Amino acid sequence: MTLFGYTIDGGQLFGLISLLSVLALWLIVLGRERHYGRWFRQWEADRKARRDAENGQSSSPGSGHAKRGPWG
């Protein structure tokens, strides 16, 4: 088989197919990992909202107390 003027034997063809398969696998894994990250951030935000609602706290920035440094 000839590709771009180079003769490709069975081993090289297998290597090329394997390389493309691994690339496709990593792209699928990357997409799923990004989806999981988005899901986890949304889950954390929902959990915090439920906890704040149970404690009777408001999550709005002007809820009566000013933040004073990194410890609140």
N, C-alpha and C positions, 0 to 999 in steps of 0.2 A: 504494500500500500504506500502511496506517495502523498505527503501532505506538505504543502508550501515548498516543494522541490526536495524534500528530505524523504528518504526511504525509511519507513517505520516497520520494524519487525514485531512479532507477537509480544515480546517482553516490554517493549516501549509502549505499545498500544495498551497493554494491561496497566502499566504504570500511569499512563495518561487518564484512562478511565477511572482508576483508583483515586487519583488526585482530584478529579472532578467530583467523584462521589463523596470524598471527604469534605470538599468545599461545600457541596450542597448540604451535607449533614450539619456542618458548623453553622451555616446560615439558618437552618431550621432551629437549631439549638439556641442561637442568638435571639431569634424572634420569640421563642417560647420564654426565654429568660427575661426579656424586656417586658413581655406580657405579665409574667409573674411579679416583676417589680412594680408595675402599675397597679396590679390587683392588690398587692400587699400594702402599698401606700394608701389606697382607697379603704382597705379594711381597717388600717390603723386610724384613719381619720373618722370612719364610722364608729369605731370602738371608743375613741376619745369623745365624740359627740354624745354617744349614749351615756358614757360615764359622767360627763359634765351635766347632762340632763337629769341623771339620777341624783347627783349632788346638788342640783339647783343652781349651778353656776352658769353664767353666760359666757360664751366664747367670743363675744364681740370686743373689740379693742377699747371702747369707751364705756366699760361696764361699771364705772364708779371708782375704780382704784387705778392709780398710775403705776406703771411698771418702774421698778427702781433697780436697775442693773440686771445682771444675768440671773440672779436668784429671785427676782420678782419682788 
